Amino acid sequence: MAALRDFIVSKVRVKIIKTLLENPKEMYYVRDLVRRTGEEINSVRRELSRMEELSMVKKEARGNRLYYWFRTDYSFYSELLSLVAKTTGLGYRIRKNKGKIGRLSFVVFSGEFVRRRPKISSDQVDILVVGDVVLPELAGLVRQEESVRSQEINYTPMTKDEFEFRKRRRDPFVLGILASSRFMILGDEQEFVS
């Protein structure tokens, strides 16, 4: 299974990117990053310094701590966010257990879900799963993530035939998903929208 370490040589940088982008709204101080990554403080500081030089992270002093967060204007921000969504948390568990969940054609996370932003509307779907889905398996994985995030996750399973039918009929629900910010966890983007 593909992982961030396949694309980035430094294991410390991989762990820092995962930590910063798993919850992109958060700011982390150095010792917190050391605890979360399990790496030596000097390695974390050195990598943060390199990442700052590359304009990947920003830092801000507050009291006696330096806080870091990932820059949203970084050239590859969306791509890295997509990689992290696929290789950590619920995205990782869905990809790992896709055989148990069923024959999946597409799994799509909303942009707000991945970025951990509040939903635009209460009926907005966080996750769309298209294929022959074993609902108890999917529900179990979603419940796990709900307990981690301490919030309810709105997900919709749909067969591929139903999805294609609703897409042809220009169903407002499906068109809303196609028009909104999203991250493909499984499946081909071109096939999803065409």
Order of alpha helices (4+ residues) and beta strands (2+ residues): alpha-beta-alpha-alpha-beta-beta-alpha-alpha-alpha-beta-alpha-beta-alpha-beta-alpha-alpha-beta-alpha
